[in-house]
Amino acid sequence: MQVGEMIKNLPLPSTLRPTDVVNIVVKNPSKAKVEIASLAAMIQYSCNLVLSQHLHDVHLDFSHIKAPFSWPQGQSVREIITDETRGPLALDLATDGCRVTIFRQNDHIRRDDWYDELKRWRKDIPQRFHLFMNELVENVSAHAKLEEDRFCFTVALLFGPNKKLFYFVADNGVGLRGSLNEAIIPEAKSVAARACALSLTRPQFSSKGIDRGHQGVGLFITSELTQMNRGYLEILSGRQQFEQLPDNTVMRIRGVSSWNGTIVHGALNLDREFNYRAAMKRFDDPDSLTSDRFLICHIHLNVYGQRALRTRELCEEIIRDLEVAVERSTKLILDFNEIEEISQAFRGFLRQFVVKHKAVRIMIMIPTDADEEMREDLEDLIELAAKNNTDD
């Protein structure tokens, strides 16, 4: 959640000019901790502002916090990412417990070298963790759709307390929906119209086609390994946030402040099994996956970016997402907070959905400020869902 709050407070490009120089001083209240993902997202966002010419330069000051890395004080973001002598890695800050890397060129040879460096970096790094990072990083080069003079993404790793390894990968490309919209296979194009990342964590889903050598394992493996390891996972792209909580009982999808591109960050437990090979086997045999992979799926209807759920296209999109949700969870929470209006057509779609899925326990959260009509509509659906549970 710190990442989402950080995004809200970053400078908006509409308020900036190409000649501006912005100074960002990072401070935090006494005893409060700033997560590595928030710091790395700030770095990536600043790089994008400079490369996209929204402003001339950014100066980052981390001296007022206890940062886990040593940021090169006195050097601006422009100086770092335009220094040709640095090669494909504009910056690679490595300490015993933290690594922050800014990739500036789409150079697969240098990335391969970086994966090898990861294996030698720490003795307690999980076996095959470099393959896990490879999936996330290769997704950036394949799907960010950035022109070469703007190709830039940030990776951060942190060995934290309680035997946890935090990871972060972010770009400022076209985002999940933008990439899928340019996909080759029809299934991916249909998923591009969807609002949440649920479909992207399905086995055997590839935006470019498995027969073309693109297996689509990236987000699926990330999700499965997180669940097997009892870790934490968060994906932000556009206005959408997908979250797996540490105990793996809840999957949550909601709307957040917009991020131009995609962020994947999370945590793995070093004292629990990290079995990349086992996760790959799950990908190869999707029939072995249980349908109730999460206890609860909590969907905030604000993820669709609309306060009024009225158009037929939007209603059908929501129902499609709910169908994907119940493939993974036997309990569903529909959170209508921040929603001001639902159409009668959508109410009808929801009734059909509730009746169809009698085995699914459905909870509906009514906004405290809902008007009388909307409250009555949602209360009727609550009664219907309760009757299904009673009938069972």
C-alpha positions as CSV (number, residue, x, y, z in Angstrom):
1,M,0.0,0.0,0.0
2,Q,2.9,2.4,0.5
3,V,3.6,2.2,-3.3
4,G,0.0,3.3,-4.0
5,E,0.3,6.2,-1.5
6,M,3.6,7.2,-3.0
7,I,2.2,7.3,-6.5
8,K,-0.5,9.7,-5.4
9,N,2.1,12.2,-4.1
10,L,4.4,12.2,-7.1
11,P,4.6,15.2,-9.4
12,L,2.0,15.1,-12.2
13,P,3.3,15.6,-15.7
14,S,0.5,18.0,-16.5
15,T,1.9,20.5,-13.9
16,L,5.5,20.2,-15.3
17,R,7.4,21.9,-18.1
18,P,10.2,20.5,-20.2
19,T,12.6,23.0,-18.7
20,D,11.8,22.3,-15.1
21,V,14.1,20.7,-12.6
22,V,12.4,18.9,-9.7
23,N,14.0,18.2,-6.3
24,I,12.4,15.2,-4.5
25,V,13.4,15.0,-0.8
26,V,12.3,11.7,0.8
27,K,11.4,12.0,4.5
28,N,9.4,9.7,6.8
29,P,7.9,10.1,10.3
30,S,9.9,8.9,13.2
31,K,10.1,5.0,13.5
32,A,8.2,4.6,10.2
33,K,9.7,2.4,7.6
34,V,9.7,3.1,3.9
35,E,9.5,0.0,1.8
36,I,12.1,-0.7,-0.9
37,A,9.3,-0.9,-3.5
38,S,8.3,2.7,-2.8
39,L,11.8,4.0,-3.1
40,A,12.5,2.0,-6.3
41,A,9.1,3.2,-7.8
42,M,10.2,6.8,-7.1
43,I,13.5,6.2,-9.0
44,Q,11.7,4.6,-11.9
45,Y,9.1,7.3,-12.1
46,S,11.8,10.0,-12.1
47,C,13.7,8.2,-14.9
48,N,10.6,8.2,-17.0
49,L,9.9,11.9,-16.4
50,V,13.3,12.8,-17.7
51,L,13.3,10.3,-20.6
52,S,9.8,11.3,-21.8
53,Q,10.9,15.0,-21.6
54,H,8.1,16.0,-19.2
55,L,10.8,17.9,-17.4
56,H,14.6,18.4,-17.8
57,D,15.9,16.8,-14.6
58,V,15.2,15.3,-11.2
59,H,17.4,15.4,-8.1
60,L,16.6,12.7,-5.6
61,D,17.6,13.1,-1.9
62,F,17.4,10.0,0.3
63,S,19.8,11.4,3.0
64,H,16.9,12.1,5.4
65,I,15.9,8.4,5.7
66,K,17.8,5.2,6.5
67,A,17.9,3.9,2.9
68,P,19.2,0.4,2.4
69,F,21.4,1.6,-0.5
70,S,23.9,4.4,-1.1
71,W,22.4,6.7,-3.7
72,P,25.0,8.7,-5.6
73,Q,24.6,12.1,-4.0
74,G,25.3,15.0,-6.2
75,Q,24.3,13.1,-9.4
76,S,21.0,13.9,-11.0
77,V,18.7,11.4,-12.7
78,R,19.6,12.9,-16.1
79,E,23.3,12.5,-15.5
80,I,22.9,8.8,-14.4
81,I,20.7,7.6,-17.3
82,T,22.4,9.6,-20.1
83,D,26.0,8.6,-19.2
84,E,26.9,6.4,-22.1
85,T,30.0,5.1,-20.4
86,R,27.8,3.2,-18.0
87,G,26.6,0.8,-20.7
88,P,23.2,-1.0,-20.6
89,L,23.1,-0.7,-16.8
90,A,22.7,2.9,-16.0
91,L,23.1,2.1,-12.3
92,D,23.8,-1.0,-10.2
93,L,24.0,-0.3,-6.5
94,A,24.9,-3.5,-4.6
95,T,25.4,-3.8,-0.8
96,D,25.3,-6.9,1.3
97,G,21.6,-6.7,1.8
98,C,20.2,-4.6,-1.1
99,R,20.5,-4.3,-4.9
100,V,19.0,-1.5,-7.0
101,T,19.5,-1.7,-10.8
102,I,18.4,0.6,-13.5
103,F,18.5,-1.0,-17.0
104,R,18.8,1.5,-19.8
105,Q,19.2,-0.6,-22.9
106,N,17.4,-3.7,-24.1
107,D,20.6,-5.8,-24.0
108,H,19.9,-9.5,-23.3
109,I,23.6,-10.3,-23.0
110,R,24.1,-7.8,-20.2
111,R,20.9,-9.0,-18.5
112,D,22.3,-12.6,-18.6
113,D,25.4,-11.4,-16.9
114,W,23.2,-9.7,-14.3
115,Y,21.4,-13.0,-13.6
116,D,24.8,-14.7,-13.1
117,E,25.8,-11.9,-10.7
118,L,22.6,-12.6,-8.7
119,K,23.6,-16.2,-8.2
120,R,26.9,-15.1,-6.7
121,W,25.6,-12.1,-4.8
122,R,24.4,-13.9,-1.6
123,K,24.8,-17.4,-0.4
124,D,21.2,-17.5,1.0
125,I,19.6,-16.5,-2.3
126,P,17.0,-19.2,-3.2
127,Q,18.1,-21.8,-5.7
128,R,16.8,-20.8,-9.2
129,F,15.7,-17.4,-7.9
130,H,17.6,-15.9,-10.9
131,L,15.1,-17.8,-13.2
132,F,12.2,-16.3,-11.2
133,M,13.7,-12.8,-11.8
134,N,14.4,-13.7,-15.4
135,E,10.7,-14.2,-16.0
136,L,9.8,-10.8,-14.6
137,V,12.6,-8.9,-16.3
138,E,12.1,-10.6,-19.7
139,N,8.4,-9.6,-19.5
140,V,9.5,-5.9,-19.4
141,S,11.6,-6.2,-22.6
142,A,8.8,-8.1,-24.3
143,H,5.8,-6.2,-23.2
144,A,6.7,-2.6,-22.2
145,K,6.7,-1.6,-25.9
146,L,9.1,1.3,-25.2
147,E,11.2,2.9,-28.0
148,E,14.9,2.5,-27.5
149,D,15.6,6.1,-26.4
150,R,13.0,5.6,-23.6
151,F,13.7,2.0,-22.7
152,C,14.4,2.1,-19.0
153,F,13.2,-0.1,-16.0
154,T,14.2,-0.6,-12.4
155,V,14.8,-3.7,-10.4
156,A,15.3,-3.7,-6.6
157,L,16.0,-6.6,-4.2
158,L,16.2,-6.4,-0.4
159,F,17.0,-8.9,2.2
160,G,14.8,-7.8,5.1
161,P,14.1,-8.9,8.6
162,N,12.4,-12.1,9.5
163,K,14.1,-14.0,6.7
164,K,12.3,-12.2,3.9
165,L,13.5,-11.3,0.4
166,F,11.6,-8.4,-1.1
167,Y,11.7,-7.9,-4.9
168,F,10.5,-5.2,-7.3
169,V,10.4,-4.8,-11.1
170,A,8.8,-1.7,-12.7
171,D,8.6,-0.1,-16.2
172,N,6.8,2.9,-17.6
173,G,5.6,1.2,-20.8
174,V,2.1,0.6,-22.2
175,G,0.9,-1.4,-19.2
176,L,-0.8,-4.8,-19.1
177,R,-3.8,-3.8,-21.1
178,G,-1.8,-1.9,-23.7
179,S,0.5,-4.8,-24.3
180,L,-2.4,-7.3,-24.6
181,N,-4.2,-5.0,-27.0
182,E,-1.2,-5.4,-29.3
183,A,-1.0,-9.2,-28.8
184,I,-1.0,-11.7,-31.7
185,I,-3.5,-14.3,-30.5
186,P,-7.2,-13.6,-30.2
187,E,-7.5,-14.8,-26.6
188,A,-5.1,-12.1,-25.5
189,K,-6.9,-9.4,-27.3
190,S,-10.1,-10.4,-25.6
191,V,-8.4,-10.3,-22.2
192,A,-7.1,-6.8,-23.0
193,A,-10.6,-5.5,-22.6
194,R,-10.7,-6.8,-19.0
195,A,-10.0,-4.6,-16.0
196,C,-8.1,-6.9,-13.7
197,A,-5.0,-9.1,-13.9
198,L,-6.8,-12.3,-12.9
199,S,-6.5,-13.8,-16.4
200,L,-2.8,-13.2,-16.5
201,T,-2.1,-15.5,-13.6
202,R,-3.8,-18.4,-15.5
203,P,-1.7,-21.4,-16.6
204,Q,-1.0,-21.7,-20.3
205,F,-2.0,-18.1,-21.1
206,S,0.4,-16.4,-23.5
207,S,-0.1,-13.1,-25.3
208,K,2.1,-14.2,-28.2
209,G,1.2,-17.8,-28.6
210,I,2.8,-20.9,-27.0
211,D,3.4,-22.3,-30.5
212,R,5.7,-19.3,-31.1
213,G,7.9,-20.2,-28.1
214,H,6.3,-17.8,-25.7
215,Q,4.9,-19.8,-22.8
216,G,3.4,-17.0,-20.8
217,V,4.8,-18.3,-17.5
218,G,5.8,-15.0,-16.0
219,L,2.9,-13.8,-13.9
220,F,1.6,-17.4,-13.5
221,I,4.9,-18.6,-12.0
222,T,5.1,-15.5,-9.9
223,S,1.6,-16.1,-8.5
224,E,2.1,-19.8,-7.9
225,L,5.5,-19.5,-6.3
226,T,4.1,-16.8,-4.0
227,Q,1.3,-19.0,-3.0
228,M,3.5,-22.0,-2.4
229,N,6.0,-20.0,-0.4
230,R,3.3,-18.1,1.5
231,G,4.8,-14.8,0.3
232,Y,3.2,-11.6,-0.8
233,L,2.5,-10.3,-4.4
234,E,1.2,-7.0,-5.8
235,I,0.8,-6.0,-9.4
236,L,-0.1,-2.4,-10.4
237,S,-0.8,-1.4,-13.9
238,G,-2.8,1.7,-15.0
239,R,-5.5,2.1,-12.4
240,Q,-5.5,-1.6,-11.4
241,Q,-4.0,-3.3,-8.4
242,F,-3.9,-7.1,-7.9
243,E,-2.8,-8.4,-4.5
244,Q,-2.1,-11.8,-3.0
245,L,-1.9,-11.5,0.8
246,P,0.9,-13.3,2.7
247,D,-1.3,-16.1,4.1
248,N,-2.6,-16.8,0.6
249,T,-6.2,-16.9,1.8
250,V,-7.2,-13.6,0.1
251,M,-6.8,-12.3,-3.4
252,R,-7.8,-8.6,-3.8
253,I,-8.4,-6.4,-6.9
254,R,-9.0,-2.7,-6.6
255,G,-8.6,0.6,-8.3
256,V,-5.6,2.8,-7.3
257,S,-3.8,6.0,-8.5
258,S,-2.7,5.5,-12.1
259,W,0.8,4.1,-12.9
260,N,1.9,4.5,-16.5
261,G,3.3,1.0,-17.0
262,T,3.5,-2.0,-14.7
263,I,4.9,-2.7,-11.3
264,V,5.4,-6.2,-9.9
265,H,6.6,-6.4,-6.3
266,G,6.4,-8.8,-3.4
267,A,8.1,-10.8,-0.7
268,L,9.4,-14.3,-0.4
269,N,10.1,-16.2,2.8
270,L,13.6,-17.5,2.9
271,D,12.8,-20.0,5.6
272,R,10.1,-21.7,3.4
273,E,10.4,-23.8,0.3
274,F,11.1,-21.9,-3.0
275,N,10.6,-24.5,-5.6
276,Y,10.7,-23.1,-9.2
277,R,10.7,-26.6,-10.7
278,A,7.5,-27.5,-8.9
279,A,5.8,-24.3,-10.0
280,M,6.8,-25.1,-13.6
281,K,5.2,-28.5,-13.3
282,R,1.9,-26.8,-12.3
283,F,2.2,-24.7,-15.4
284,D,2.7,-27.8,-17.6
285,D,-0.3,-29.6,-16.0
286,P,-3.0,-27.0,-15.3
287,D,-5.5,-29.8,-14.6
288,S,-3.7,-30.6,-11.4
289,L,-4.5,-27.1,-10.0
290,T,-7.4,-27.0,-7.5
291,S,-10.2,-24.6,-8.4
292,D,-10.2,-23.0,-4.9
293,R,-6.6,-21.8,-5.0
294,F,-7.6,-18.9,-2.7
295,L,-10.1,-18.9,0.1
296,I,-11.5,-15.4,-0.8
297,C,-11.4,-13.2,-3.8
298,H,-12.1,-9.5,-2.8
299,I,-13.0,-7.4,-5.8
300,H,-13.5,-3.6,-5.4
301,L,-15.8,-2.5,-8.2
302,N,-13.8,0.8,-8.4
303,V,-11.2,-1.2,-10.3
304,Y,-13.1,-0.4,-13.5
305,G,-12.6,3.3,-13.1
306,Q,-16.3,4.2,-13.2
307,R,-18.5,5.4,-10.4
308,A,-21.6,4.4,-12.4
309,L,-21.9,0.8,-13.6
310,R,-24.3,1.3,-16.5
311,T,-23.2,0.4,-20.0
312,R,-23.8,-3.1,-21.2
313,E,-20.2,-3.5,-22.3
314,L,-18.9,-2.7,-18.8
315,C,-21.5,-4.9,-17.1
316,E,-20.5,-7.9,-19.4
317,E,-16.8,-7.1,-18.7
318,I,-17.4,-7.3,-14.9
319,I,-19.3,-10.6,-15.1
320,R,-16.5,-12.1,-17.2
321,D,-14.0,-11.1,-14.5
322,L,-16.2,-12.6,-11.8
323,E,-16.4,-15.9,-13.7
324,V,-12.5,-16.0,-13.7
325,A,-12.6,-15.1,-10.0
326,V,-14.8,-18.1,-9.0
327,E,-12.4,-20.4,-10.8
328,R,-9.9,-19.6,-8.0
329,S,-12.1,-18.9,-5.0
330,T,-15.1,-20.4,-3.4
331,K,-15.9,-17.1,-1.5
332,L,-16.3,-13.8,-3.3
333,I,-16.6,-10.3,-1.8
334,L,-18.0,-7.6,-4.1
335,D,-17.1,-4.2,-2.7
336,F,-19.3,-1.4,-4.0
337,N,-17.6,1.4,-2.1
338,E,-17.0,4.4,-4.3
339,I,-19.7,3.2,-6.7
340,E,-22.6,5.7,-6.9
341,E,-25.0,3.9,-9.3
342,I,-25.7,0.5,-10.9
343,S,-28.1,0.0,-13.8
344,Q,-31.0,-2.4,-13.7
345,A,-29.4,-4.3,-16.4
346,F,-26.3,-4.9,-14.2
347,R,-28.5,-5.9,-11.3
348,G,-30.0,-8.5,-13.7
349,F,-26.6,-9.7,-14.7
350,L,-25.6,-10.1,-11.0
351,R,-28.8,-12.0,-10.2
352,Q,-28.0,-14.5,-13.0
353,F,-24.4,-14.8,-11.7
354,V,-25.6,-15.4,-8.1
355,V,-28.1,-18.0,-9.2
356,K,-25.6,-19.8,-11.5
357,H,-23.0,-20.1,-8.7
358,K,-24.9,-21.4,-5.8
359,A,-21.9,-23.2,-4.4
360,V,-20.0,-19.9,-4.2
361,R,-20.5,-17.8,-1.0
362,I,-21.0,-14.2,-2.1
363,M,-20.7,-11.2,0.2
364,I,-21.8,-7.8,-1.0
365,M,-20.6,-4.6,0.6
366,I,-22.9,-1.6,0.4
367,P,-21.4,1.9,0.4
368,T,-22.4,3.8,3.6
369,D,-23.5,6.8,1.4
370,A,-25.5,4.7,-1.1
371,D,-28.8,6.2,-2.2
372,E,-32.1,4.4,-1.4
373,E,-32.5,2.8,-4.8
374,M,-29.0,1.4,-5.0
375,R,-29.2,0.2,-1.4
376,E,-32.4,-1.7,-2.1
377,D,-30.9,-3.3,-5.3
378,L,-27.9,-4.5,-3.4
379,E,-29.9,-5.7,-0.4
380,D,-32.1,-7.8,-2.8
381,L,-28.9,-9.4,-4.1
382,I,-27.6,-10.0,-0.6
383,E,-30.9,-11.8,0.3
384,L,-30.6,-13.9,-2.9
385,A,-27.0,-14.9,-2.1
386,A,-28.0,-15.8,1.5
387,K,-30.9,-18.0,0.2
388,N,-28.4,-19.9,-2.0
389,N,-26.3,-20.7,1.1
390,T,-29.3,-21.7,3.1
391,D,-30.5,-24.0,0.3
392,D,-27.1,-25.8,0.3
